[in-house]
Amino acid sequence: ALALDRTFDTIIIAYHSLNLLGSETRIKECLRQLKTVIKANGNLLLQLFIPDDKIMTLGPKKLFQFQIFNEPTGGKVIKEIRRGYQDEQLLLEERYRVRPQQPEAVNEDLSHTLQLAAFSANKWQALLHDCGFNIRQQFSGYDLAPFLSGRDTCLLIEANPA
C-alpha cells in the first residue's frame, strides 16, 4: 500500500518491475494506487515484458540456455536459465554454478525462481484502460522503435486523464 502524501508529475516503472507482481489482481491494485498519486495530466512510464509466440506456445516444455564466464582467478561460473509459460505466467529459473578450480575452494550451486505476469500487449492495454489510464505512445524499447507484436519488451507512455 502506498503511504505517500504528495502527487507526482511522472512515475516510472522500469525493468519489467510491474511484471514481478505476478497476478492481474495485484497489478490492478498497484495501478489503482498509482493513479491516486499521479497529478492530473501526469505520466506513467512503463517497461513491460511481453511474451513472444515462442514463449506463449511452450506449454509444459521449458526453454533452456546457458553461458559460461571465466573467473579472473581461473575458475568458471556457469549460468543456466530455464523458461516456461503457463496460465499467463512466465516461470523463470536462474541457476549459477560457481566452479573456482582452486585446491581449497568449494563449488557452489545457487538458484532462484520467479513467476512473472506475462500478458499479451492487448491484455496490458486493457488492464491499464480498466484502471483509468490512456495509452498515448507505445514503443518496443528505449530506442523508441515502433512496437511490433513478437518483441519481448514494450515501453508504454500513459497519460493520466484530467
Accessible surface in RSA format (square Angstrom, percent):
REM  Atomic radii and reference values for relative SASA: ProtOr
REM  Chains: A
REM  Algorithm: Lee & Richards
REM  Probe-radius: 1.40
REM  Slices: 20
REM RES _ NUM      All-atoms   Total-Side   Main-Chain    Non-polar    All polar
REM                ABS   REL    ABS   REL    ABS   REL    ABS   REL    ABS   REL
RES ALA A   1   132.81 122.1  60.73  93.7  72.08 164.0  62.35  87.8  70.46 186.6
RES LEU A   2    75.86  42.2  48.39  34.6  27.47  69.1  49.97  35.1  25.90  69.7
RES ALA A   3   103.31  95.0  62.56  96.5  40.75  92.7  74.11 104.4  29.20  77.4
RES LEU A   4    91.11  50.7  62.92  45.0  28.19  70.9  65.47  46.0  25.65  69.0
RES ASP A   5   146.07 102.3 108.65 108.1  37.42  88.5  51.28 120.7  94.79  94.5
RES ARG A   6   149.25  62.7 137.68  70.2  11.57  27.5  57.68  78.8  91.58  55.5
RES THR A   7    57.11  40.6  51.30  52.0   5.81  13.9  37.07  49.8  20.04  30.3
RES PHE A   8    52.00  26.0  50.33  31.2   1.67   4.3  52.00  31.5   0.00   0.0
RES ASP A   9    90.76  63.6  85.25  84.8   5.51  13.0  28.71  67.6  62.05  61.9
RES THR A  10    56.55  40.2  37.91  38.4  18.64  44.4  22.94  30.8  33.60  50.8
RES ILE A  11    26.22  14.9  22.61  16.8   3.61   8.7  26.22  18.9   0.00   0.0
RES ILE A  12   118.50  67.4  90.51  67.4  27.99  67.5  90.51  65.2  27.99  76.0
RES ILE A  13    22.93  13.1  19.63  14.6   3.30   8.0  22.63  16.3   0.31   0.8
RES ALA A  14    24.96  22.9  18.43  28.4   6.53  14.9  19.27  27.1   5.69  15.1
RES TYR A  15   174.19  81.3 158.90  90.4  15.29  39.8 113.36  85.2  60.83  75.0
RES HIS A  16    49.73  27.2  49.63  34.5   0.10   0.3  31.46  32.4  18.26  21.2
RES SER A  17    48.42  40.9  42.87  57.2   5.55  12.8  21.60  46.0  26.82  37.6
RES LEU A  18     3.77   2.1   1.90   1.4   1.87   4.7   3.77   2.6   0.00   0.0
RES ASN A  19     0.00   0.0   0.00   0.0   0.00   0.0   0.00   0.0   0.00   0.0
RES LEU A  20    91.33  50.9  72.76  52.1  18.57  46.7  72.77  51.1  18.56  49.9
RES LEU A  21    45.90  25.6  44.24  31.6   1.66   4.2  44.36  31.2   1.54   4.1
RES GLY A  22    10.37  12.8   0.00   N/A  10.37  12.8  10.03  27.5   0.34   0.8
RES SER A  23    43.28  36.6  39.77  53.1   3.51   8.1  40.90  87.1   2.38   3.3
RES GLU A  24    61.45  35.3  57.32  43.4   4.12   9.8  19.15  37.0  42.30  34.5
RES THR A  25   107.65  76.6 101.48 102.9   6.17  14.7  69.47  93.3  38.19  57.7
RES ARG A  26   141.42  59.4 135.26  69.0   6.16  14.7  47.80  65.3  93.62  56.7
RES ILE A  27     0.00   0.0   0.00   0.0   0.00   0.0   0.00   0.0   0.00   0.0
RES LYS A  28    39.63  19.3  39.63  24.3   0.00   0.0   9.65   8.7  29.97  31.9
RES GLU A  29    85.69  49.2  85.63  64.8   0.06   0.1  36.29  70.2  49.39  40.3
RES CYS A  30    36.17  27.4  29.42  32.8   6.75  15.9  12.78  32.4  23.39  25.2
RES LEU A  31     0.00   0.0   0.00   0.0   0.00   0.0   0.00   0.0   0.00   0.0
RES ARG A  32   113.66  47.7 108.46  55.3   5.20  12.4  45.70  62.5  67.95  41.2
RES GLN A  33    42.95  24.0  41.37  30.2   1.58   3.8  23.04  49.0  19.91  15.1
RES LEU A  34    16.32   9.1  16.32  11.7   0.00   0.0  16.32  11.5   0.00   0.0
RES LYS A  35    57.69  28.1  50.40  30.9   7.28  17.3  40.05  36.1  17.63  18.8
RES THR A  36   100.46  71.4  73.67  74.7  26.78  63.8  71.95  96.6  28.50  43.1
RES VAL A  37     9.95   6.5   9.95   9.0   0.00   0.0   9.95   8.6   0.00   0.0
RES ILE A  38     8.77   5.0   0.00   0.0   8.77  21.1   0.00   0.0   8.77  23.8
RES LYS A  39    89.81  43.8  85.31  52.3   4.50  10.7  46.28  41.7  43.52  46.4
RES ALA A  40    71.10  65.4  44.93  69.3  26.16  59.5  48.13  67.8  22.97  60.8
RES ASN A  41   110.11  75.9  86.31  83.4  23.80  57.3  28.93  69.6  81.18  78.5
RES GLY A  42     4.09   5.0   0.00   N/A   4.09   5.0   4.03  11.1   0.06   0.1
RES ASN A  43    36.71  25.3  36.71  35.5   0.00   0.0   0.89   2.1  35.82  34.6
RES LEU A  44     0.39   0.2   0.00   0.0   0.38   1.0   0.00   0.0   0.38   1.0
RES LEU A  45    42.48  23.7  41.96  30.0   0.53   1.3  42.25  29.7   0.24   0.6
RES LEU A  46     0.25   0.1   0.03   0.0   0.22   0.6   0.25   0.2   0.00   0.0
RES GLN A  47    20.36  11.4  19.72  14.4   0.64   1.5   1.61   3.4  18.74  14.2
RES LEU A  48     0.30   0.2   0.30   0.2   0.00   0.0   0.30   0.2   0.00   0.0
RES PHE A  49    23.27  11.6  23.27  14.4   0.00   0.0  23.27  14.1   0.00   0.0
RES ILE A  50     8.30   4.7   8.30   6.2   0.00   0.0   8.30   6.0   0.00   0.0
RES PRO A  51     5.70   4.2   0.00   0.0   5.70  20.7   0.00   0.0   5.70  35.4
RES ASP A  52    40.65  28.5  39.15  39.0   1.50   3.5   7.61  17.9  33.04  33.0
RES ASP A  53   107.57  75.4 106.03 105.5   1.54   3.6  33.46  78.7  74.11  73.9
RES LYS A  54   135.64  66.2 123.15  75.6  12.49  29.7  75.65  68.1  59.98  63.9
RES ILE A  55    13.00   7.4  13.00   9.7   0.00   0.0  13.00   9.4   0.00   0.0
RES MET A  56    73.99  38.3  56.29  37.3  17.69  42.1  46.97  39.9  27.02  35.8
RES THR A  57   105.75  75.2  81.02  82.1  24.73  58.9  71.68  96.3  34.07  51.5
RES LEU A  58    12.31   6.9   9.89   7.1   2.42   6.1  10.70   7.5   1.61   4.3
RES GLY A  59    33.82  41.7   0.00   N/A  33.82  41.7  29.46  80.9   4.36   9.8
RES PRO A  60   132.39  96.5 103.60  94.4  28.79 104.6 115.46  95.3  16.93 105.2
RES LYS A  61   137.63  67.1 129.46  79.4   8.17  19.5  83.24  74.9  54.39  57.9
RES LYS A  62    91.54  44.7  64.49  39.6  27.05  64.4  40.18  36.2  51.36  54.7
RES LEU A  63    48.31  26.9  46.22  33.1   2.10   5.3  47.70  33.5   0.61   1.6
RES PHE A  64   109.21  54.6  78.86  48.8  30.35  79.0  79.61  48.3  29.60  84.7
RES GLN A  65    83.49  46.7  78.39  57.3   5.10  12.1  28.79  61.3  54.70  41.5
RES PHE A  66   114.87  57.5  92.91  57.5  21.95  57.1  94.03  57.0  20.84  59.6
RES GLN A  67    87.46  48.9  81.96  59.9   5.50  13.1  27.28  58.1  60.18  45.6
RES ILE A  68    92.59  52.7  62.43  46.5  30.16  72.7  62.43  45.0  30.16  81.8
RES PHE A  69    92.94  46.5  89.19  55.2   3.76   9.8  92.94  56.4   0.00   0.0
RES ASN A  70   114.12  78.7  87.99  85.0  26.14  62.9  27.88  67.1  86.24  83.4
RES GLU A  71    66.22  38.0  59.00  44.6   7.22  17.2   5.49  10.6  60.73  49.6
RES PRO A  72   133.04  97.0  88.44  80.6  44.60 162.1 102.28  84.4  30.76 191.2
RES THR A  73    94.16  67.0  67.90  68.8  26.27  62.6  69.13  92.9  25.03  37.8
RES GLY A  74    47.59  58.7   0.00   N/A  47.59  58.7  35.14  96.4  12.45  27.9
RES GLY A  75     0.92   1.1   0.00   N/A   0.92   1.1   0.00   0.0   0.92   2.1
RES LYS A  76    75.90  37.0  75.81  46.5   0.09   0.2  47.06  42.4  28.84  30.7
RES VAL A  77    25.03  16.5  25.03  22.7   0.00   0.0  25.03  21.8   0.00   0.0
RES ILE A  78    40.91  23.3  40.91  30.5   0.00   0.0  40.91  29.5   0.00   0.0
RES LYS A  79    44.16  21.5  43.80  26.9   0.36   0.9   4.84   4.4  39.32  41.9
RES GLU A  80    21.99  12.6  21.72  16.4   0.27   0.6   0.39   0.7  21.60  17.6
RES ILE A  81    15.07   8.6  14.62  10.9   0.45   1.1  14.64  10.5   0.43   1.2
RES ARG A  82    73.44  30.8  72.58  37.0   0.86   2.1   7.26   9.9  66.17  40.1
RES ARG A  83    65.51  27.5  65.51  33.4   0.00   0.0   5.35   7.3  60.16  36.5
RES GLY A  84     0.89   1.1   0.00   N/A   0.89   1.1   0.89   2.5   0.00   0.0
RES TYR A  85    21.56  10.1  19.18  10.9   2.38   6.2  16.32  12.3   5.24   6.5
RES GLN A  86   106.54  59.6  99.71  72.9   6.83  16.3  28.86  61.4  77.69  58.9
RES ASP A  87   119.97  84.0  89.76  89.3  30.21  71.4  37.88  89.1  82.09  81.9
RES GLU A  88    64.53  37.0  62.76  47.5   1.77   4.2  24.03  46.5  40.50  33.1
RES GLN A  89    36.46  20.4  36.46  26.6   0.00   0.0  17.05  36.3  19.41  14.7
RES LEU A  90     8.18   4.6   8.18   5.9   0.00   0.0   8.18   5.7   0.00   0.0
RES LEU A  91    38.20  21.3  36.25  25.9   1.95   4.9  36.76  25.8   1.44   3.9
RES LEU A  92    24.99  13.9  24.43  17.5   0.56   1.4  24.49  17.2   0.50   1.4
RES GLU A  93    44.84  25.7  43.98  33.3   0.86   2.0   9.30  18.0  35.54  29.0
RES GLU A  94    29.33  16.8  29.29  22.2   0.03   0.1   0.85   1.6  28.48  23.3
RES ARG A  95    55.55  23.3  55.55  28.3   0.00   0.0  14.35  19.6  41.20  25.0
RES TYR A  96    61.44  28.7  61.23  34.8   0.21   0.6  44.41  33.4  17.03  21.0
RES ARG A  97    64.47  27.1  64.47  32.9   0.00   0.0  13.74  18.8  50.73  30.7
RES VAL A  98    32.39  21.3  32.39  29.3   0.00   0.0  32.39  28.1   0.00   0.0
RES ARG A  99    57.34  24.1  57.30  29.2   0.03   0.1  22.80  31.2  34.54  20.9
RES PRO A 100    21.31  15.5  18.82  17.2   2.49   9.1  21.28  17.6   0.03   0.2
RES GLN A 101   123.87  69.3  80.26  58.7  43.61 103.8  44.49  94.7  79.38  60.2
RES GLN A 102    63.62  35.6  54.22  39.6   9.40  22.4  18.85  40.1  44.77  34.0
RES PRO A 103   139.40 101.6  95.53  87.1  43.87 159.5 110.31  91.1  29.08 180.8
RES GLU A 104   145.30  83.4 116.81  88.4  28.49  67.8  75.87 146.8  69.43  56.7
RES ALA A 105    38.34  35.2  11.64  18.0  26.69  60.7  19.90  28.0  18.43  48.8
RES VAL A 106   117.77  77.5 105.45  95.5  12.32  29.7 108.76  94.5   9.01  24.4
RES ASN A 107    88.46  61.0  71.24  68.8  17.22  41.5  16.51  39.7  71.95  69.5
RES GLU A 108    88.92  51.0  83.32  63.0   5.60  13.3  26.71  51.7  62.21  50.8
RES ASP A 109    92.51  64.8  60.91  60.6  31.60  74.7  27.38  64.4  65.13  65.0
RES LEU A 110    92.58  51.6  86.96  62.2   5.62  14.1  91.10  64.0   1.48   4.0
RES SER A 111    72.48  61.2  39.97  53.3  32.51  74.9   7.27  15.5  65.21  91.4
RES HIS A 112    82.90  45.3  75.22  52.3   7.68  19.7  60.87  62.7  22.03  25.6
RES THR A 113    91.64  65.2  64.25  65.1  27.39  65.3  46.42  62.4  45.22  68.4
RES LEU A 114    63.11  35.1  60.52  43.3   2.58   6.5  63.11  44.3   0.00   0.0
RES GLN A 115   110.69  61.9  96.29  70.4  14.39  34.3  18.52  39.4  92.17  69.9
RES LEU A 116    14.76   8.2  14.76  10.6   0.00   0.0  14.76  10.4   0.00   0.0
RES ALA A 117     0.00   0.0   0.00   0.0   0.00   0.0   0.00   0.0   0.00   0.0
RES ALA A 118     0.00   0.0   0.00   0.0   0.00   0.0   0.00   0.0   0.00   0.0
RES PHE A 119     6.16   3.1   6.00   3.7   0.16   0.4   6.16   3.7   0.00   0.0
RES SER A 120    40.08  33.9  37.33  49.8   2.75   6.3  28.18  60.0  11.90  16.7
RES ALA A 121    18.21  16.7  14.78  22.8   3.43   7.8  15.69  22.1   2.52   6.7
RES ASN A 122   113.31  78.1 107.04 103.4   6.27  15.1  26.56  63.9  86.75  83.9
RES LYS A 123    52.01  25.4  46.20  28.3   5.82  13.9  33.91  30.5  18.11  19.3
RES TRP A 124     1.06   0.4   1.06   0.5   0.00   0.0   1.06   0.6   0.00   0.0
RES GLN A 125    53.69  30.0  50.72  37.1   2.98   7.1  16.76  35.7  36.94  28.0
RES ALA A 126    51.83  47.7  44.47  68.6   7.36  16.8  51.55  72.6   0.29   0.8
RES LEU A 127     3.73   2.1   3.35   2.4   0.37   0.9   3.47   2.4   0.25   0.7
RES LEU A 128     0.16   0.1   0.16   0.1   0.00   0.0   0.16   0.1   0.00   0.0
RES HIS A 129   123.47  67.5 115.74  80.4   7.74  19.8  74.96  77.3  48.51  56.5
RES ASP A 130    86.07  60.3  55.24  55.0  30.83  72.9  16.46  38.7  69.60  69.4
RES CYS A 131     8.27   6.3   0.00   0.0   8.27  19.4   3.64   9.2   4.63   5.0
RES GLY A 132    28.64  35.3   0.00   N/A  28.64  35.3  27.25  74.8   1.39   3.1
RES PHE A 133     1.69   0.8   0.25   0.2   1.44   3.7   0.25   0.2   1.44   4.1
RES ASN A 134    70.34  48.5  67.02  64.8   3.32   8.0  25.64  61.7  44.70  43.2
RES ILE A 135    58.79  33.5  28.02  20.9  30.77  74.2  28.03  20.2  30.76  83.5
RES ARG A 136   130.15  54.6  99.73  50.8  30.42  72.4  55.46  75.8  74.69  45.3
RES GLN A 137    84.79  47.4  78.43  57.3   6.36  15.1  22.37  47.6  62.41  47.3
RES GLN A 138    46.53  26.0  30.83  22.5  15.70  37.4  12.56  26.7  33.97  25.8
RES PHE A 139    29.71  14.9  29.71  18.4   0.00   0.0  29.71  18.0   0.00   0.0
RES SER A 140     6.35   5.4   1.16   1.6   5.19  12.0   1.30   2.8   5.05   7.1
RES GLY A 141    10.10  12.5   0.00   N/A  10.10  12.5  10.10  27.7   0.00   0.0
RES TYR A 142   132.18  61.7 107.30  61.1  24.88  64.7 101.53  76.3  30.65  37.8
RES ASP A 143   116.19  81.4  78.10  77.7  38.09  90.1  51.45 121.1  64.74  64.6
RES LEU A 144   101.63  56.6  87.43  62.5  14.20  35.7  87.43  61.4  14.20  38.2
RES ALA A 145    25.11  23.1  19.52  30.1   5.59  12.7  25.11  35.4   0.00   0.0
RES PRO A 146    98.93  72.1  94.09  85.8   4.84  17.6  98.69  81.5   0.24   1.5
RES PHE A 147    35.47  17.7  14.90   9.2  20.57  53.5  14.90   9.0  20.57  58.9
RES LEU A 148    99.54  55.4  96.95  69.4   2.59   6.5  99.54  69.9   0.00   0.0
RES SER A 149   109.40  92.4  78.38 104.6  31.03  71.5  45.51  96.9  63.89  89.5
RES GLY A 150    42.48  52.4   0.00   N/A  42.48  52.4  21.55  59.1  20.93  46.9
RES ARG A 151    97.18  40.8  93.02  47.4   4.16   9.9  33.74  46.1  63.44  38.4
RES ASP A 152    79.57  55.7  76.21  75.9   3.36   8.0  12.94  30.4  66.63  66.5
RES THR A 153    25.02  17.8  25.02  25.4   0.00   0.0  24.86  33.4   0.17   0.3
RES CYS A 154     1.93   1.5   1.93   2.2   0.00   0.0   0.00   0.0   1.93   2.1
RES LEU A 155    18.21  10.1  18.04  12.9   0.16   0.4  18.04  12.7   0.16   0.4
RES LEU A 156     2.77   1.5   2.77   2.0   0.00   0.0   2.77   1.9   0.00   0.0
RES ILE A 157    27.18  15.5  27.18  20.2   0.00   0.0  27.18  19.6   0.00   0.0
RES GLU A 158     0.05   0.0   0.00   0.0   0.05   0.1   0.00   0.0   0.05   0.0
RES ALA A 159    27.64  25.4  27.63  42.6   0.01   0.0  27.63  38.9   0.01   0.0
RES ASN A 160     7.00   4.8   6.03   5.8   0.97   2.3   0.17   0.4   6.83   6.6
RES PRO A 161    61.10  44.5  42.66  38.9  18.45  67.1  51.16  42.2   9.94  61.8
RES ALA A 162   104.64  96.2  43.23  66.7  61.41 139.7  66.05  93.0  38.59 102.2
END  Absolute sums over single chains surface
CHAIN  1 A     9633.0       7896.8       1736.2       5356.4       4276.7
END  Absolute sums over all chains
TOTAL          9633.0       7896.8       1736.2       5356.4       4276.7
